[in-house]
Amino acid sequence: MSIFSIRNLSTTTPLQHAGHDAWGRARKAQPCTVSAEVAFHAPFAAASARDALGDDTVHYGTLSKAVLGSVARFEGEVAAEVGEGSKVGVEGERSLRDVLGRVWGDLTGLELDGRVRDGDATAAFLDLNKVRLLSVTVVLPKASLLGDGVRLTASAVFNAAERGEMEGRAMALEVSRLKVPTLVGVNANERLAKQFVIATVTVEGFTRGEDAYTDIERDVVTAMDASSFETLEALGAHLTEAVLASRWREDGWQVCIRMEKPTAVPMADCPIVEVRTTWESLERQRARHHEAIEVSATNMIGKHFGECLANVGVDLGPCRVSQIPRRWVLLKGKLGPDDEVHDSLIDTVRPVIP
């Protein structure tokens, strides 16, 4: 296998009709770069043997022109639609995914989900019979208030036997290197003031058509600003929960939080901790945590009320917290020998732990 790539190709004109800026505003001109990586089934045998370009590789100049032309045509077509009075989304806006889909379609003749694009698929720039892997990334470097930009990446693996058939695909949204003053650390000096933590948020399995990155950044920054954990591991778990609680969340999201503390180790660039989780694994973790709390609370409350109610002839017996009426909690051992206990006390009014 051989690989060809082009990195951070700047568009000739600002992107205006797609994506949102750092404040979440649509249709604001901003810079845009595109990266592409192509892996071929076979090595560059002909090109390396003849020291000349052949059909076993791609001319990087031609690829660059194809990508730039794709973005330019996209901008022109959307501008014409808006100019003619037709509405695309809200006030003629398109998302970053639309730009990525256009570049991807012009290169492959396919939609991002693998379907053959409407129109002439033979006009695709790449011959997918020769391609094993393709990855395309569209970047908005100014679309983050506290970070180094936003990246949306589409990748696909093509079948080695059935050439040109997509056998696997993935998409990921990244909000890069958010620099947020955060109270974190186990040392006494680290508890005195906030220090910069650089967080990169990656949402794998991101397939939404809307631009969710401004909301995700706001949720992460808010959580970091209000936190006071001692370890990056705990902070990372907290941040994954904040992202997975987003209104944009979809099934299949896997959230990765990569955190750096540049000032923590003076003789190193930084310590780095990565935390990954999905909504499903988070739910399982919460269930185990809830069960542990419930067992602990049962033991504690059961002992207290067992002693308390023994005075009035009530046998608590083995039970779970959800079986302990909230009224018992409110009584807090105030039952005396002369207090009357009715059977209704046995009925659960509200669980102690919701």
C-alpha positions in Angstrom: 0.0 0.0 0.0 1.2 3.5 -0.7 -0.1 6.8 0.7 -0.4 10.3 -0.8 -1.6 13.3 1.2 -2.0 17.0 1.1 -2.3 19.1 4.3 -4.1 22.3 5.2 -4.8 23.6 1.7 -6.3 27.1 2.1 -9.3 28.0 0.0 -8.7 30.9 -2.4 -11.7 32.8 -1.0 -13.2 32.8 2.6 -16.0 30.4 3.3 -19.1 32.4 3.9 -22.2 30.3 3.1 -21.4 27.3 5.3 -20.4 26.8 8.9 -20.8 29.0 11.9 -18.2 31.4 13.4 -16.9 31.3 16.9 -20.0 33.1 18.3 -22.4 30.7 16.5 -23.3 33.1 13.7 -24.1 31.9 10.3 -23.0 33.4 6.9 -19.9 35.1 8.3 -16.8 34.9 6.1 -14.0 32.9 7.7 -10.9 31.0 6.5 -11.1 27.4 5.6 -8.5 24.7 4.9 -8.9 21.2 3.5 -6.7 18.2 4.0 -6.9 14.9 2.1 -5.1 11.5 2.4 -5.3 8.8 -0.2 -4.0 5.3 0.3 -3.7 3.1 -2.8 -3.9 -0.7 -2.9 -0.6 -1.0 -4.7 2.8 0.7 -4.2 4.0 3.5 -6.5 5.7 0.9 -8.8 5.4 2.7 -12.2 6.0 6.2 -10.8 9.1 5.2 -8.9 10.5 3.0 -11.7 10.2 5.7 -14.4 10.6 8.6 -12.0 7.5 10.1 -13.6 3.9 10.4 -12.7 1.7 7.5 -13.7 -1.8 6.2 -13.1 -0.7 4.6 -9.9 -0.5 7.9 -8.0 -2.1 11.4 -8.0 -0.7 14.7 -9.1 -0.8 16.8 -6.0 -1.2 20.0 -8.0 -4.2 18.5 -9.8 -5.7 17.3 -6.5 -5.3 20.7 -5.0 -7.0 22.3 -7.9 -9.9 19.8 -7.7 -10.4 20.5 -4.0 -10.3 24.3 -4.4 -12.6 24.1 -7.3 -15.0 22.0 -5.3 -15.2 24.5 -2.5 -15.5 27.4 -4.9 -18.4 25.8 -6.8 -20.1 25.1 -3.6 -19.9 28.7 -2.5 -21.0 30.0 -5.9 -24.0 27.7 -6.1 -25.3 28.5 -2.6 -24.7 32.2 -3.1 -26.8 32.0 -6.3 -29.6 30.2 -4.5 -29.7 32.7 -1.7 -29.5 35.6 -4.2 -32.4 34.2 -6.1 -34.5 34.3 -2.9 -34.6 30.6 -2.2 -33.9 29.7 1.4 -31.3 27.0 2.3 -31.8 26.2 6.0 -32.1 29.4 8.1 -31.3 32.5 6.1 -29.5 30.5 3.5 -27.0 28.8 5.8 -25.3 25.5 5.2 -23.2 23.5 7.6 -19.6 22.4 7.7 -20.8 18.9 6.9 -22.2 20.3 3.6 -18.8 21.5 2.6 -17.2 18.2 3.5 -19.9 16.3 1.6 -19.3 18.4 -1.5 -15.5 17.9 -1.5 -16.0 14.2 -0.8 -18.6 13.8 -3.5 -16.4 15.5 -6.1 -13.5 13.3 -5.3 -15.4 9.9 -5.1 -18.7 10.3 -6.8 -20.3 9.1 -3.5 -22.3 10.6 -0.7 -20.8 10.6 2.8 -22.9 7.6 3.7 -21.6 5.6 0.7 -24.6 6.1 -1.6 -23.8 6.9 -5.2 -24.2 10.6 -5.7 -26.9 11.9 -8.0 -25.5 12.7 -11.4 -22.6 11.3 -13.3 -20.5 9.2 -10.9 -17.9 8.7 -13.6 -16.9 12.3 -13.2 -15.3 11.6 -9.8 -11.7 12.8 -9.5 -10.4 9.5 -7.9 -10.5 6.1 -9.4 -11.9 4.2 -6.4 -10.8 0.8 -8.0 -7.3 1.8 -7.0 -8.1 3.4 -3.6 -7.9 1.5 -0.3 -8.4 4.3 2.2 -9.5 7.9 1.8 -9.7 10.6 4.5 -10.8 14.2 4.0 -10.8 16.9 6.7 -12.3 20.4 6.5 -11.0 22.9 9.1 -12.4 26.2 10.3 -9.3 27.6 12.2 -11.2 30.7 13.5 -14.4 28.9 14.5 -13.4 28.5 18.2 -13.2 31.3 20.8 -10.7 29.6 23.0 -9.2 26.9 20.8 -7.3 26.3 17.6 -10.3 25.7 15.4 -12.8 23.1 14.4 -12.2 20.0 12.3 -14.7 17.7 10.6 -13.2 14.5 9.1 -14.7 11.8 6.9 -12.9 8.5 6.3 -13.7 5.4 4.4 -12.1 2.0 3.7 -12.7 0.5 0.2 -12.9 -3.2 -0.4 -9.7 -4.8 -1.6 -11.5 -7.6 -3.4 -14.6 -5.7 -4.7 -12.7 -2.6 -5.9 -14.5 0.7 -5.4 -17.0 -0.7 -2.9 -17.0 1.1 0.5 -16.7 -1.4 3.3 -16.4 0.9 6.3 -16.7 4.6 7.0 -16.4 7.0 9.9 -16.8 10.7 10.8 -15.4 12.7 13.6 -15.8 16.3 14.9 -13.0 17.9 16.8 -12.8 21.1 18.7 -9.0 21.6 19.0 -6.9 22.7 21.9 -9.3 24.7 24.1 -7.1 26.7 26.5 -9.1 27.1 29.7 -7.9 28.3 33.2 -8.9 25.5 35.5 -8.5 24.6 39.1 -7.0 21.1 39.1 -4.2 19.3 40.8 -3.3 17.4 43.9 -0.4 19.6 45.2 -1.1 22.4 47.7 0.2 25.1 45.3 -2.2 23.9 42.6 -5.1 24.5 44.9 -4.3 28.2 45.2 -5.0 29.4 41.7 -6.2 28.2 38.3 -3.8 27.0 35.6 -4.2 26.5 31.9 -5.6 23.1 30.8 -5.6 22.5 27.1 -8.5 20.2 26.1 -9.1 18.7 22.7 -12.6 17.3 22.3 -13.3 14.7 19.6 -16.7 13.2 18.9 -16.4 10.0 16.9 -19.5 8.9 15.1 -20.7 12.4 14.5 -23.1 12.4 11.7 -25.4 15.3 12.4 -26.0 17.8 9.6 -26.0 20.8 12.0 -23.0 22.7 13.3 -22.9 21.6 17.0 -19.3 22.7 17.7 -20.1 26.1 19.3 -22.5 24.4 21.8 -20.0 21.7 22.6 -17.2 24.2 23.2 -19.5 26.2 25.5 -20.5 23.1 27.5 -16.9 22.0 27.9 -15.6 25.5 28.9 -18.4 26.0 31.4 -17.7 22.6 33.0 -13.9 23.3 33.2 -14.4 26.8 34.6 -16.6 25.5 37.4 -14.6 22.4 38.3 -12.1 21.8 41.1 -11.0 18.2 40.6 -7.6 17.0 41.8 -6.9 14.8 38.9 -7.1 15.1 35.1 -8.7 11.7 35.1 -11.7 12.9 37.1 -11.9 16.1 35.1 -11.9 14.1 31.8 -14.7 11.9 33.0 -16.7 15.0 34.0 -16.1 16.6 30.6 -17.2 13.5 28.7 -20.5 13.6 30.6 -20.9 17.3 29.7 -20.5 16.5 26.0 -22.8 13.4 26.1 -25.4 15.5 27.9 -25.5 17.9 24.8 -28.8 18.3 23.0 -27.0 17.3 19.8 -26.1 13.8 21.2 -26.8 10.8 18.9 -26.5 7.1 19.5 -23.1 5.8 18.5 -21.1 8.9 19.8 -17.8 8.1 21.3 -16.3 11.1 23.1 -12.6 11.5 23.6 -11.2 14.3 25.8 -7.4 14.8 25.6 -6.1 17.1 28.3 -2.7 18.7 28.7 -1.3 20.6 31.8 1.7 22.6 30.4 2.8 24.0 33.7 2.5 20.9 35.8 5.9 19.3 35.0 8.5 22.1 34.6 11.0 19.9 32.7 8.5 18.4 30.3 6.2 19.8 27.7 3.2 18.6 29.6 1.5 15.5 31.1 -1.3 14.3 28.9 -4.4 12.3 29.9 -7.0 10.9 27.5 -10.5 9.8 28.5 -12.9 8.0 26.1 -16.4 6.9 26.7 -19.8 6.3 25.0 -23.3 7.1 26.3 -23.9 3.3 26.8 -20.8 2.8 28.9 -21.6 5.9 30.9 -25.1 4.6 31.6 -23.6 1.3 32.8 -21.1 3.1 35.0 -23.9 5.2 36.5 -26.0 2.1 37.2 -23.1 0.4 39.0 -22.4 3.6 41.0 -26.1 3.9 41.9 -26.2 0.3 43.1 -23.1 0.8 45.2 -24.6 3.9 46.8 -27.8 2.1 47.4 -26.2 -0.8 49.2 -24.1 1.5 51.3 -27.1 3.7 52.2 -29.2 0.6 53.0 -26.6 -0.6 55.4 -26.3 2.8 57.1 -30.0 3.7 57.1 -31.1 0.2 58.0 -28.9 0.2 61.0 -30.2 3.5 62.2 -33.9 2.8 61.7 -33.5 -0.7 62.9 -32.4 0.6 66.3 -35.0 3.4 66.2 -38.0 1.3 65.2 -37.2 -1.6 67.5 -38.5 0.6 70.3 -42.0 0.5 68.9 -42.0 -3.1 67.8 -41.3 -2.5 64.1 -39.0 -5.0 62.5 -37.2 -3.3 59.6 -35.9 -6.6 58.2 -33.8 -6.8 54.9 -34.8 -4.1 52.4 -33.5 -1.8 49.8 -33.4 2.0 50.0 -36.2 2.2 47.5 -38.4 0.4 50.0 -37.7 2.8 52.9 -40.4 5.5 53.0 -39.2 9.0 52.9 -41.3 9.8 55.9 -39.0 7.5 57.9 -36.1 9.7 56.9 -37.9 12.8 57.9 -38.6 11.3 61.4 -34.8 10.8 61.8 -35.1 8.7 64.9 -37.7 10.9 66.6 -40.0 7.9 67.1 -40.5 7.4 70.8 -41.9 4.4 72.7 -45.3 6.0 72.8 -45.5 6.9 69.1 -48.1 5.0 67.1 -46.8 3.3 63.9 -49.3 2.5 61.2 -49.0 0.0 58.4 -49.0 2.9 55.9 -45.5 3.7 57.0 -44.4 0.5 55.2 -45.6 1.9 51.8 -43.0 3.8 49.8 -43.8 7.4 49.5 -40.6 8.5 47.8 -37.3 6.7 47.6 -34.4 8.1 49.7 -32.2 8.2 46.7 -34.0 9.2 43.5 
